[in-house]
Amino acid sequence: VSTQSTGRSRLGPMATPPLPPRKHSRTLVISHKEMENHQPGAQVLEAPARLHAVMEKMYALKNDLASRGGRSSSQIDIHDPSTSPEMETALNAVLDGDFHQVVLSPTSGIALTRENSITDTEFFGLHVAESIKACHTSTYLEKLRQAVQAVRDVAPTDNTGMSRCVSGTFGDTFASGRSLHAAVVATFSVCSAVRHVVKGRFKNAFCAVRPPGHHAGRNGATDGAAERLNLEGAITHSCGQGFCLLNNVAVGASYALRTHSAVVKRVAIFDWDLHHGNGTEEIVKDDPRILYLSLHRAGAGFYPGGSHGPPFSYSRPVS
């Protein structure tokens, strides 16, 4: 079809082709099938069904946008892979003894100039592992590894079907044989989302991850948690707290500030939940680059018992 100078073709007015969506106008939805393998048991409300429900809504939204056609059909990009052989190798290192070298000691140098093409294993070892160590103590990480390994030793042929309580403070946090794999993948997913957004590949990102993290402090249970709820004789340094094993959002903030410092100068964390994210507050409260805001229910004896107080935090009632 030839085009005349008037902007009309011989077959009628020239239709303007729809513009392809710009990469930075899209939203990334990121999850991972591995996180379904954290199975704390029927006694715990935080279950794989929660993740299934969220992802079903995400796929329904994407399909709805696709049915409308045009640019809206590509506004959401869902990344929800299964565990690749490469990732399985990296995750197995967590429980096969190399976890001590991979996560608890400095990583071997990988040229930062290759950052755009590094593999998942390299990304985990170079960035994610270091960010985990920045948020949690090596003592806690090793205790968590041993606790999950104990479950695997009991049920070596079924690493997801058996769970064991790993929290001494409240007795509310359980782990199955691949719970640590799932927790590491959750932090990996958050860091991957940060990486994609910072590099301009997406406008923003939504991470559907589990196990959750905002109650997990540097040593698992936060300092003084038992005392604030008047739990006499409780173990305050246990493997997790409030269903949480690793603090996903704190690890993601650490990764953003450490790895992308040329772009990311400050981070704001808005925690909207029934319960106060005491673990997140404990980890980030001394970092002047991070603003932590928590909207939660509070009251005498209500879990987890309030914040650290001034000068680290200020509480205001909201009606």
Phi, psi and chi 1 to 4 in degrees:
 res  aa     phi    psi   chi1   chi2   chi3   chi4
   1 VAL       -  120.5  178.0      -      -      -
   2 SER   -83.9  154.7   63.3      -      -      -
   3 THR  -117.0  127.6  -56.4      -      -      -
   4 GLN   -82.6  169.0  -60.5  174.1   -8.6      -
   5 SER   -67.3  -17.1   59.0      -      -      -
   6 THR   -77.7   -5.6   58.6      -      -      -
   7 GLY    84.8   12.9      -      -      -      -
   8 ARG  -116.6  145.5  -64.7  174.7  177.7  -92.8
   9 SER   -92.6  168.5   70.9      -      -      -
  10 ARG   -69.3  -11.3  -66.9  175.0 -179.4  171.5
  11 LEU  -101.1   11.6  -62.7  179.9      -      -
  12 GLY   121.3 -174.1      -      -      -      -
  13 PRO   -57.9  135.0  -22.0   32.6      -      -
  14 MET   -72.5  120.2 -176.1  173.0   62.4      -
  15 ALA   -75.4  134.2      -      -      -      -
  16 THR   -81.3  118.6  -57.5      -      -      -
  17 PRO   -63.8  143.5   24.5  -33.6      -      -
  18 PRO   -63.7  137.6   23.6  -33.4      -      -
  19 LEU   -72.2  135.5  -64.8  174.3      -      -
  20 PRO   -66.2  146.0   25.3  -34.1      -      -
  21 PRO   -63.6  134.5   23.2  -32.9      -      -
  22 ARG   -68.7  145.3  -66.4  176.9  -63.1  175.5
  23 LYS   -58.2  -39.6  -72.0 -174.4  176.9 -179.2
  24 HIS   -79.4    3.5   67.2  -92.8      -      -
  25 SER   -96.6   -3.9   69.4      -      -      -
  26 ARG   -92.0  158.2  -65.2 -178.4  -61.5  158.4
  27 THR  -108.6  131.1  -67.2      -      -      -
  28 LEU   -93.6  126.2  170.7   64.8      -      -
  29 VAL  -108.0  117.8  175.4      -      -      -
  30 ILE  -122.6  133.1 -170.9  166.1      -      -
  31 SER  -148.7 -168.4 -169.9      -      -      -
  32 HIS  -164.1  135.1 -157.5  -73.3      -      -
  33 LYS   -61.4  -27.2  -63.8  -67.2 -166.1  -60.0
  34 GLU   -58.8  -30.1 -178.8   63.2   45.3      -
  35 MET   -70.1  -13.7  -70.7  179.9  -76.4      -
  36 GLU   -71.0  -18.0  -60.9  175.4    7.2      -
  37 ASN   -81.3   -3.3  -69.7  -29.8      -      -
  38 HIS   -83.3  105.2  169.5   58.3      -      -
  39 GLN  -123.8   88.2  -61.4 -175.4   11.6      -
  40 PRO   -73.3   -9.4   26.6  -33.8      -      -
  41 GLY   108.4  164.5      -      -      -      -
  42 ALA   -66.2  -19.4      -      -      -      -
  43 GLN   -77.5   -4.8   71.3  -81.9    3.8      -
  44 VAL  -113.5  130.1  179.5      -      -      -
  45 LEU   -68.4  -32.8  -65.4  175.4      -      -
  46 GLU   -76.2   99.8 -160.2  -69.0  -56.6      -
  47 ALA  -130.6  164.6      -      -      -      -
  48 PRO   -55.1  -27.4  -27.9   35.9      -      -
  49 ALA   -59.8  -30.5      -      -      -      -
  50 ARG   -62.6  -45.2  -79.0 -173.6  168.6 -175.5
  51 LEU   -65.5  -40.7 -171.5   60.8      -      -
  52 HIS   -59.0  -43.9  -63.5  161.4      -      -
  53 ALA   -63.5  -42.2      -      -      -      -
  54 VAL   -63.5  -47.1  170.5      -      -      -
  55 MET   -69.0  -32.6  -67.2  -51.1  -63.2      -
  56 GLU   -60.7  -40.6  -75.6  178.8    2.6      -
  57 LYS   -66.2  -38.5  -68.6  -66.7 -174.8 -178.8
  58 MET   -65.7  -44.0  -68.5  -63.5  103.7      -
  59 TYR   -66.8  -37.0  -80.0  110.0      -      -
  60 ALA   -64.2  -40.7      -      -      -      -
  61 LEU   -65.1  -42.7  176.7   58.8      -      -
  62 LYS   -62.9  -42.9 -178.9  176.0  176.9   63.7
  63 ASN   -65.2  -37.0  -68.5  -23.5      -      -
  64 ASP   -63.8  -42.9  178.4   59.8      -      -
  65 LEU   -65.8  -38.1  -68.6  174.0      -      -
  66 ALA   -64.8  -34.4      -      -      -      -
  67 SER   -67.8  -21.7   67.2      -      -      -
  68 ARG   -81.9  -19.3  -58.3  178.2 -171.5 -178.1
  69 GLY    73.7 -175.4      -      -      -      -
  70 GLY    66.7 -153.0      -      -      -      -
  71 ARG   -68.6  -28.1  -65.5 -179.3   60.3 -179.7
  72 SER   -63.9  -22.2   62.5      -      -      -
  73 SER   -68.2  -18.8   62.3      -      -      -
  74 SER  -116.2   19.8  -59.7      -      -      -
  75 GLN   -77.3  -19.7  -72.1  179.4  -11.3      -
  76 ILE  -121.1  129.8  -64.5  179.8      -      -
  77 ASP  -118.9  115.3 -168.7  -18.0      -      -
  78 ILE   -98.9  126.9  -62.5  178.6      -      -
  79 HIS  -119.6  106.2 -174.9   64.6      -      -
  80 ASP  -139.2   67.6 -176.5   24.4      -      -
  81 PRO   -80.5  164.6   32.8  -36.5      -      -
  82 SER   -87.3  170.8  -61.3      -      -      -
  83 THR   -73.7  119.0  -59.0      -      -      -
  84 SER   -77.7  161.0   64.5      -      -      -
  85 PRO   -55.7  -37.2  -27.3   36.0      -      -
  86 GLU   -64.6  -45.9  177.4 -168.7   46.3      -
  87 MET   -67.1  -36.0 -179.9   59.0   74.9      -
  88 GLU   -60.7  -39.9 -179.8   69.6   13.5      -
  89 THR   -62.1  -43.8  -61.4      -      -      -
  90 ALA   -66.0  -40.0      -      -      -      -
  91 LEU   -71.9  -38.6  -67.4  175.2      -      -
  92 ASN   -62.3  -28.1  -77.6  -22.9      -      -
  93 ALA   -61.0  -24.6      -      -      -      -
  94 VAL   -60.7  -40.0  169.8      -      -      -
  95 LEU  -110.8    0.5  -69.4  175.3      -      -
  96 ASP  -102.1   14.2  -71.3  -16.0      -      -
  97 GLY   105.2  -29.2      -      -      -      -
  98 ASP   -75.9  -10.9  -69.1  -23.4      -      -
  99 PHE   -56.0  -34.8 -178.4   66.5      -      -
 100 HIS   -64.0  -37.7 -168.1   73.8      -      -
 101 GLN   -80.3  -39.0  -74.4   74.8   39.1      -
 102 VAL   -72.4  -44.4  173.4      -      -      -
 103 VAL  -106.3  -31.7  175.9      -      -      -
 104 LEU   -95.1   -3.3  -55.2 -176.4      -      -
 105 SER  -136.8  163.9   60.7      -      -      -
 106 PRO   -57.2  143.2  -25.6   35.2      -      -
 107 THR   -77.6  155.2   56.5      -      -      -
 108 SER   -71.2  146.5   57.9      -      -      -
 109 GLY   -67.0  131.6      -      -      -      -
 110 ILE  -121.0  129.4  -60.6  176.2      -      -
 111 ALA   -56.1  124.4      -      -      -      -
 112 LEU   -66.0  -20.3  -71.6  174.8      -      -
 113 THR   -66.5  -16.3   54.5      -      -      -
 114 ARG   -94.5   11.3  -66.5  178.0   53.4 -144.6
 115 GLU   -57.4  -32.6 -155.7  -85.4  -20.7      -
 116 ASN   -74.0  -15.7  -73.9  -33.4      -      -
 117 SER  -126.3   16.1   60.6      -      -      -
 118 ILE   -70.4  152.3   60.4  176.0      -      -
 119 THR   -79.5  170.4   65.0      -      -      -
 120 ASP   -59.7  -40.1  -76.9  -10.7      -      -
 121 THR   -64.1  -43.2  -57.8      -      -      -
 122 GLU   -67.3  -40.6  -68.8  172.8  -27.2      -
 123 PHE   -61.7  -41.0  179.5   63.8      -      -
 124 PHE   -62.3  -49.5  169.6   72.9      -      -
 125 GLY   -69.7  -35.0      -      -      -      -
 126 LEU   -83.7  -38.0  178.7   63.2      -      -
 127 HIS  -117.9  -53.2  -63.1  -54.4      -      -
 128 VAL   -65.4  -47.2 -178.4      -      -      -
 129 ALA   -59.9  -41.8      -      -      -      -
 130 GLU   -65.7  -34.8  -68.7  -61.6  -53.9      -
 131 SER   -72.3  -35.0  -61.4      -      -      -
 132 ILE   -62.1  -44.4  -68.0  173.7      -      -
 133 LYS   -66.3  -27.9  -70.0 -171.9  -63.3 -179.9
 134 ALA   -71.4  -20.9      -      -      -      -
 135 CYS  -105.4  -26.4  -64.5      -      -      -
 136 HIS  -127.4  146.4  -63.4  -71.9      -      -
 137 THR   -72.8  152.6   66.1      -      -      -
 138 SER   -63.0  -32.8   59.0      -      -      -
 139 THR   -61.8  -45.4  -60.1      -      -      -
 140 TYR   -66.2  -43.4  169.9   62.4      -      -
 141 LEU   -61.3  -40.5  -66.7  173.3      -      -
 142 GLU   -70.0  -38.4  179.5   60.0   20.8      -
 143 LYS   -64.1  -38.8 -174.3 -175.3  -64.8 -175.1
 144 LEU   -66.5  -42.1 -179.3   57.8      -      -
 145 ARG   -59.9  -44.4 -174.4 -165.4   70.4   81.3
 146 GLN   -66.2  -36.8  -68.1  176.9    4.6      -
 147 ALA   -65.2  -42.7      -      -      -      -
 148 VAL   -70.8  -36.4  173.5      -      -      -
 149 GLN   -62.3  -34.7 -177.0   61.0   55.0      -
 150 ALA   -62.3  -35.7      -      -      -      -
 151 VAL   -67.9  -41.9 -178.9      -      -      -
 152 ARG   -64.7  -34.4  -66.2  168.8   68.3   88.5
 153 ASP   -66.5  -31.9  -69.7  -18.2      -      -
 154 VAL   -77.0  -37.7  175.2      -      -      -
 155 ALA  -130.1   67.6      -      -      -      -
 156 PRO   -65.4  -23.1   25.2  -34.6      -      -
 157 THR   -94.9   -8.0   59.6      -      -      -
 158 ASP  -139.8   84.7 -176.8    8.5      -      -
 159 ASN   -81.5   -0.1  -70.4  -34.5      -      -
 160 THR  -118.7  -16.5   61.1      -      -      -
 161 GLY   -84.3   -9.8      -      -      -      -
 162 MET  -121.3  138.9  176.1  177.2  -72.6      -
 163 SER  -128.6  161.7   64.1      -      -      -
 164 ARG  -145.3  141.3  174.6  174.5  -66.6  179.3
 165 CYS   -67.9  129.2 -179.4      -      -      -
 166 VAL  -118.7    5.5  -65.0      -      -      -
 167 SER  -112.0  121.0   58.5      -      -      -
 168 GLY   -86.7  -19.9      -      -      -      -
 169 THR   -72.2  -53.1  -57.1      -      -      -
 170 PHE  -118.3  -11.4  -55.3  108.6      -      -
 171 GLY    66.0   29.7      -      -      -      -
 172 ASP  -112.7   -1.9   58.0    7.9      -      -
 173 THR  -117.1  121.4  -54.9      -      -      -
 174 PHE  -119.0  155.5  -71.7   72.4      -      -
 175 ALA  -136.5  146.3      -      -      -      -
 176 SER  -111.2 -176.8   56.5      -      -      -
 177 GLY   -63.2  -24.1      -      -      -      -
 178 ARG  -116.5   21.0  -71.1 -173.1   72.0   90.6
 179 SER   -64.2  -37.7  -71.3      -      -      -
 180 LEU   -71.1  -36.0 -170.1   51.0      -      -
 181 HIS   -56.1  -47.7  -68.2   68.9      -      -
 182 ALA   -63.3  -42.1      -      -      -      -
 183 ALA   -64.7  -39.4      -      -      -      -
 184 VAL   -66.6  -41.7  168.7      -      -      -
 185 VAL   -64.4  -34.2  168.1      -      -      -
 186 ALA   -62.0  -46.2      -      -      -      -
 187 THR   -66.2  -38.6   62.0      -      -      -
 188 PHE   -59.0  -43.0  175.5   89.7      -      -
 189 SER   -65.0  -42.5  -61.8      -      -      -
 190 VAL   -63.4  -45.5  173.4      -      -      -
 191 CYS   -64.4  -38.0  -67.9      -      -      -
 192 SER   -63.1  -40.7  -64.0      -      -      -
 193 ALA   -62.9  -44.0      -      -      -      -
 194 VAL   -58.6  -45.3  171.0      -      -      -
 195 ARG   -59.3  -45.2  179.3 -173.0  178.6 -159.4
 196 HIS   -66.0  -39.5  -75.2  -57.7      -      -
 197 VAL   -70.8  -44.6  172.7      -      -      -
 198 VAL   -61.1  -35.5  168.7      -      -      -
 199 LYS   -83.3    4.9  -70.1 -170.9  170.8  -65.6
 200 GLY    79.7   11.6      -      -      -      -
 201 ARG   -76.6  -24.9  -62.3  165.3 -173.8  161.4
 202 PHE  -141.4  154.4  -65.4   90.1      -      -
 203 LYS   -72.1  -41.6  178.1 -177.9  178.6 -179.4
 204 ASN  -156.6 -179.7   48.4   31.4      -      -
 205 ALA  -147.8  148.5      -      -      -      -
 206 PHE  -121.4  124.0  175.8   82.5      -      -
 207 CYS  -107.8  117.0  -58.9      -      -      -
 208 ALA   -98.2   95.1      -      -      -      -
 209 VAL  -129.8  155.4  -61.7      -      -      -
 210 ARG  -158.0  156.5   61.5 -179.5  -62.5  -87.7
 211 PRO   -63.8  156.0   24.1  -33.7      -      -
 212 PRO   -66.5  176.3   26.3  -34.8      -      -
 213 GLY  -139.1  -14.1      -      -      -      -
 214 HIS   -73.9   -6.1   77.2  158.3      -      -
 215 HIS   -95.8   -9.6  -68.2  -53.6      -      -
 216 ALA   -80.6  116.8      -      -      -      -
 217 GLY   -93.5 -169.0      -      -      -      -
 218 ARG   -59.5  -36.6  -68.0 -166.9  176.5  -83.3
 219 ASN  -111.7   27.6  -68.6  -68.1      -      -
 220 GLY    91.2  -97.4      -      -      -      -
 221 ALA   -71.8  142.7      -      -      -      -
 222 THR   -74.6  154.5   52.0      -      -      -
 223 ASP   -61.6  129.7  -69.7  -21.7      -      -
 224 GLY    77.8    8.3      -      -      -      -
 225 ALA   -63.0  -44.1      -      -      -      -
 226 ALA   -66.0  -38.3      -      -      -      -
 227 GLU   -65.4  -37.2  -70.8   80.6   -6.9      -
 228 ARG   -67.4  -24.5  -80.6 -166.8  -71.8  -84.5
 229 LEU  -104.4    9.6  -73.4  178.6      -      -
 230 ASN    58.0   42.4  -61.8  -42.7      -      -
 231 LEU   -94.8  101.5  -62.7  178.3      -      -
 232 GLU   -73.4  137.3  -64.2 -178.5    0.8      -
 233 GLY    74.1   10.5      -      -      -      -
 234 ALA   -75.6  150.3      -      -      -      -
 235 ILE   -85.3  115.9  -57.7  172.5      -      -
 236 THR   -86.9  -16.7   56.6      -      -      -
 237 HIS  -116.2   87.4  -66.1  -72.0      -      -
 238 SER  -120.0  179.5   55.9      -      -      -
 239 CYS   -86.7   79.9  -66.7      -      -      -
 240 GLY   102.4  170.3      -      -      -      -
 241 GLN  -166.8  137.6  174.6  179.2  -95.1      -
 242 GLY    58.5   42.3      -      -      -      -
 243 PHE    74.3    0.4  -51.0  152.7      -      -
 244 CYS  -105.0  142.7  -56.5      -      -      -
 245 LEU  -115.0  -54.9  -60.7  177.5      -      -
 246 LEU  -120.7  144.0  -62.1  176.9      -      -
 247 ASN   -86.4   94.9 -162.2  -55.6      -      -
 248 ASN   -58.7  -47.6  -50.0  -47.7      -      -
 249 VAL   -71.3  -35.2   69.6      -      -      -
 250 ALA   -66.5  -39.9      -      -      -      -
 251 VAL   -64.0  -41.4  171.4      -      -      -
 252 GLY   -63.8  -40.2      -      -      -      -
 253 ALA   -65.6  -41.8      -      -      -      -
 254 SER   -61.8  -43.8  173.3      -      -      -
 255 TYR   -60.6  -45.5  164.2   73.5      -      -
 256 ALA   -60.6  -44.2      -      -      -      -
 257 LEU   -76.4  -32.3  -68.9  166.8      -      -
 258 ARG   -81.5  -43.4  -67.1  174.9   61.3 -101.1
 259 THR   -91.9  -30.8  -53.1      -      -      -
 260 HIS  -118.2   41.9  -59.4  -73.5      -      -
 261 SER   -63.4  -23.8   57.8      -      -      -
 262 ALA   -69.7  -23.5      -      -      -      -
 263 VAL  -110.3  -45.2  177.4      -      -      -
 264 VAL   -95.3  111.5 -179.6      -      -      -
 265 LYS  -101.0  -32.9  -56.4  -61.5 -177.5 -178.1
 266 ARG  -141.3  153.6  -65.8  178.7  -64.8  176.1
 267 VAL  -131.1  135.1  170.9      -      -      -
 268 ALA  -112.2  128.7      -      -      -      -
 269 ILE  -113.0  116.5  -60.2  173.7      -      -
 270 PHE  -107.4  111.1  179.5   44.6      -      -
 271 ASP  -103.6  106.3 -170.5  -21.0      -      -
 272 TRP  -110.9  102.4 -177.2    8.3      -      -
 273 ASP  -156.7  161.0 -169.5   85.3      -      -
 274 LEU   -61.4  -33.7  177.5   61.0      -      -
 275 HIS  -111.3  148.9  -56.2  101.3      -      -
 276 HIS   -66.4  133.3  170.4 -127.1      -      -
 277 GLY   -80.1   72.5      -      -      -      -
 278 ASN   -64.6  -31.6   53.5  -27.6      -      -
 279 GLY   -67.8  -44.0      -      -      -      -
 280 THR   -61.8  -44.8  -55.4      -      -      -
 281 GLU   -59.7  -43.1 -179.7 -178.6  -45.3      -
 282 GLU   -61.7  -39.0 -179.7 -176.2   77.6      -
 283 ILE   -73.9  -39.6  -67.9  172.6      -      -
 284 VAL  -100.6   -6.4  -52.1      -      -      -
 285 LYS   -62.2  -24.8   63.0 -176.9  175.4   63.4
 286 ASP   -95.0    1.0  -66.7  -38.3      -      -
 287 ASP   -97.6  110.4 -166.8  -31.3      -      -
 288 PRO   -67.0  -11.6   25.7  -34.7      -      -
 289 ARG   -83.9   -9.8  -59.2  169.1  -61.1  174.6
 290 ILE  -115.9  126.8  -60.2  177.1      -      -
 291 LEU  -104.0  121.4  171.9   65.9      -      -
 292 TYR  -110.3  122.1  176.0   68.6      -      -
 293 LEU  -120.1  128.7  -57.5  171.2      -      -
 294 SER  -126.4  124.9  179.1      -      -      -
 295 LEU  -109.7  111.3 -178.0   62.2      -      -
 296 HIS  -153.6  167.2   57.9  -88.1      -      -
 297 ARG   -79.9  144.5  176.1 -178.1  169.9 -177.2
 298 ALA  -138.2  159.4      -      -      -      -
 299 GLY   160.5  164.3      -      -      -      -
 300 ALA   -59.4  124.4      -      -      -      -
 301 GLY    77.2    1.0      -      -      -      -
 302 PHE   -85.9  132.0 -171.1   77.1      -      -
 303 TYR   -58.6  136.7 -173.1   89.5      -      -
 304 PRO   -97.7   14.3   35.8  -35.2      -      -
 305 GLY   103.8   15.2      -      -      -      -
 306 GLY    99.6  176.0      -      -      -      -
 307 SER   -96.8 -176.2   64.3      -      -      -
 308 HIS   -76.0  -20.1  -67.1  -87.9      -      -
 309 GLY    81.3  171.9      -      -      -      -
 310 PRO   -57.0  149.0  -21.4   33.0      -      -
 311 PRO   -85.8    3.7   34.4  -37.3      -      -
 312 PHE   -81.4  -29.1  -57.7  118.9      -      -
 313 SER  -152.3  158.5   65.0      -      -      -
 314 TYR  -133.4  130.9  -61.8   89.6      -      -
 315 SER  -107.7  140.5  -60.1      -      -      -
 316 ARG  -135.7  130.0  -65.5  -69.2 -176.3  -88.2
 317 PRO   -70.2  144.6   26.4  -33.9      -      -
 318 VAL  -126.8  123.8  177.9      -      -      -
 319 SER   -96.9      -   58.7      -      -      -
